[in-house]
Amino acid sequence: MQPSLPHALEMTQDQRELDLLFDPSFIPESARQQLDADLTIRPLASTDHSRGHFDLLSILTIAPPVSPIVYAKTFRNLQSCPNTYFTVVIVSKQTDQLVACGSIIVERKFTRAAGMIGHIEDIAVSKSMQGRKLGLKIINTLEGIGRAMGCYKIILDCNKENIPFYEKCGFKHKEYQMVRYMEDPPVDHPPTPSKL
Ligand SMILES: CC(C)(COP(=O)(O)OP(=O)(O)OC[C@H]1O[C@@H](n2cnc3c(N)ncnc32)[C@H](O)[C@@H]1OP(=O)(O)O)[C@@H](O)C(=O)NCCC(=O)NCCS
């Protein structure tokens, strides 16, 4: 299915020279217009390693910087899956550093008549910029991308403390999350009685 692109984002000269993760036309022009004049919004670029991407991610979780070579390779891997990985960043025009980021990953299903689900991941706003509605703007932009792609729902995992933030973004609580870490010891399943 071809995505229906929202209004094209007006690109600056600097942005046109960047190698971007996805077509910036996915980002509605309204998302840029709603930002303060000191900020800009765009897709992740292959060179964002040097714009504080890992400082930003470390607000969220353990995110030790990888080498520029590994960063470039990972970026290429994501870029090689068209219409799947959409990472959006907000950049300070003054410092050229990332101040907020977030991703939506589009999963194709066989269920729901070969429907699509958007998974929101890695939302982070730098500490000094929190409370300026950047988190909300990132989520709104990702939701717009999910809609343009034709997702029938968007889901995410979060800790309890962030539930009010996501509720303000229009999400509601549903189901539970389960996890199994590969480093965890194997489960010793006792034999079932019929096999004894
Ligand atoms: C959670 C986070 C993304 C919010 O971003 P932000 O830009 O500071 O939030 P916004 O300014 O867009 O907030 C939007 C609304 O949510 C509210 N809000 C934000 N974080 C909240 C929280 N933890 N608890 C309650 N309300 C919260 C704001 O008060 C605001 O409400 P209002 O519209 O009534 O004024 C940001 O604080 C952050 O990066 N935290 C660390 C990383 C993290 O936990 N990421 C989420 C992983 S699931």
The ligand as an SDF file (V2000), in Angstrom:
LIG
                    3D

 48 50  0  0  0  0  0  0  0  0999 V2000
    8.4290   11.9830   29.1700 C   0  0  0  0  0  0  0  0  0  0  0  0
    8.9690   13.0720   28.2400 C   0  0  0  0  0  0  0  0  0  0  0  0
    9.1870   12.5010   26.8480 C   0  0  0  0  0  0  0  0  0  0  0  0
    7.9420   14.2200   28.1900 C   0  0  0  0  0  0  0  0  0  0  0  0
    8.4210   15.2130   27.2970 O   0  0  0  0  0  0  0  0  0  0  0  0
    8.1820   16.7630   27.5770 P   0  0  0  0  0  0  0  0  0  0  0  0
    8.5550   17.5140   26.3660 O   0  0  0  0  0  0  0  0  0  0  0  0
    8.8640   17.1510   28.8520 O   0  0  0  0  0  0  0  0  0  0  0  0
    6.6150   16.8060   27.8300 O   0  0  0  0  0  0  0  0  0  0  0  0
    5.5750   17.8650   27.2390 P   0  0  0  0  0  0  0  0  0  0  0  0
    6.0430   19.2370   27.5820 O   0  0  0  0  0  0  0  0  0  0  0  0
    5.3440   17.5810   25.8160 O   0  0  0  0  0  0  0  0  0  0  0  0
    4.2950   17.4850   28.0950 O   0  0  0  0  0  0  0  0  0  0  0  0
    2.9800   17.3640   27.5530 C   0  0  0  0  0  0  0  0  0  0  0  0
    2.0090   17.2550   28.7190 C   0  0  0  0  0  0  0  0  0  0  0  0
    2.3200   16.0780   29.4870 O   0  0  0  0  0  0  0  0  0  0  0  0
    2.6220   16.4250   30.8400 C   0  0  0  0  0  0  0  0  0  0  0  0
    3.7000   15.5520   31.3100 N   0  0  0  0  0  0  0  0  0  0  0  0
    4.8940   15.3550   30.7470 C   0  0  0  0  0  0  0  0  0  0  0  0
    5.6110   14.4430   31.4340 N   0  0  0  0  0  0  0  0  0  0  0  0
    4.8170   14.0620   32.4720 C   0  0  0  0  0  0  0  0  0  0  0  0
    4.9720   13.1410   33.5410 C   0  0  0  0  0  0  0  0  0  0  0  0
    6.0740   12.3910   33.6760 N   0  0  0  0  0  0  0  0  0  0  0  0
    3.9500   13.0190   34.4350 N   0  0  0  0  0  0  0  0  0  0  0  0
    2.8140   13.7530   34.3000 C   0  0  0  0  0  0  0  0  0  0  0  0
    2.6000   14.6270   33.2700 N   0  0  0  0  0  0  0  0  0  0  0  0
    3.5880   14.7770   32.3880 C   0  0  0  0  0  0  0  0  0  0  0  0
    3.0240   17.8980   30.7960 C   0  0  0  0  0  0  0  0  0  0  0  0
    2.8320   18.5330   32.0450 O   0  0  0  0  0  0  0  0  0  0  0  0
    2.1170   18.4240   29.7050 C   0  0  0  0  0  0  0  0  0  0  0  0
    0.8240   18.6250   30.2480 O   0  0  0  0  0  0  0  0  0  0  0  0
   -0.0700   19.9310   29.8930 P   0  0  0  0  0  0  0  0  0  0  0  0
   -0.3780   19.8160   28.4150 O   0  0  0  0  0  0  0  0  0  0  0  0
   -1.2630   19.8080   30.7640 O   0  0  0  0  0  0  0  0  0  0  0  0
    0.7910   21.1190   30.2050 O   0  0  0  0  0  0  0  0  0  0  0  0
   10.2780   13.6830   28.7870 C   0  0  0  0  0  0  0  0  0  0  0  0
   10.0750   14.1430   30.0940 O   0  0  0  0  0  0  0  0  0  0  0  0
   11.4510   12.7250   28.7780 C   0  0  0  0  0  0  0  0  0  0  0  0
   12.2030   12.6580   27.8180 O   0  0  0  0  0  0  0  0  0  0  0  0
   11.6600   11.9770   29.8740 N   0  0  0  0  0  0  0  0  0  0  0  0
   12.8090   11.0920   30.0010 C   0  0  0  0  0  0  0  0  0  0  0  0
   12.7630    9.9260   29.0340 C   0  0  0  0  0  0  0  0  0  0  0  0
   11.4710    9.1440   29.1040 C   0  0  0  0  0  0  0  0  0  0  0  0
   11.0190    8.7690   30.1850 O   0  0  0  0  0  0  0  0  0  0  0  0
   10.8820    8.8930   27.9180 N   0  0  0  0  0  0  0  0  0  0  0  0
    9.6550    8.1710   27.7680 C   0  0  0  0  0  0  0  0  0  0  0  0
    9.9500    6.7110   27.6440 C   0  0  0  0  0  0  0  0  0  0  0  0
    8.4870    5.7320   27.6290 S   0  0  0  0  0  0  0  0  0  0  0  0
  1  2  1  0
  2  3  1  0
  2  4  1  0
  2 36  1  0
  4  5  1  0
  5  6  1  0
  6  7  2  0
  6  8  1  0
  6  9  1  0
  9 10  1  0
 10 11  2  0
 10 12  1  0
 10 13  1  0
 13 14  1  0
 14 15  1  0
 15 16  1  0
 15 30  1  0
 16 17  1  0
 17 18  1  0
 17 28  1  0
 18 19  1  0
 18 27  1  0
 19 20  2  0
 20 21  1  0
 21 22  1  0
 21 27  2  0
 22 23  1  0
 22 24  2  0
 24 25  1  0
 25 26  2  0
 26 27  1  0
 28 29  1  0
 28 30  1  0
 30 31  1  0
 31 32  1  0
 32 33  2  0
 32 34  1  0
 32 35  1  0
 36 37  1  0
 36 38  1  0
 38 39  2  0
 38 40  1  0
 40 41  1  0
 41 42  1  0
 42 43  1  0
 43 44  2  0
 43 45  1  0
 45 46  1  0
 46 47  1  0
 47 48  1  0
M  END
$$$$
